[in-house]
Amino acid sequence: MGHVVAIFMSMSAMLLFNYFFPPPVGTFTIADPQNWAALAAFLITSIMGSQLSARIRKEADAAHNRRREVERLYSFSEKLLGRETLSS
């Protein structure tokens, strides 16, 4: 899903760039090879950005899950140590 949004946004950015900046201003012509290079740069950048964002989000979720597991294990070990000292 992130790739679709990234590609849509890069296409929108390229169209807006093409409409407002390169001559002739106010047209949607993509005749200049540099405009195609700009479109490719927008696509590559947005796809890489969405992949990195998804990867970071996935790693953050994994780190959060590991932290919760360590907290549970620590709580369990405290309970075990507490019961062991009471039974001796």
Secondary structure as UniProt FT lines:
FT   HELIX           2..20
FT   TURN            25..26
FT   HELIX           33..87
//
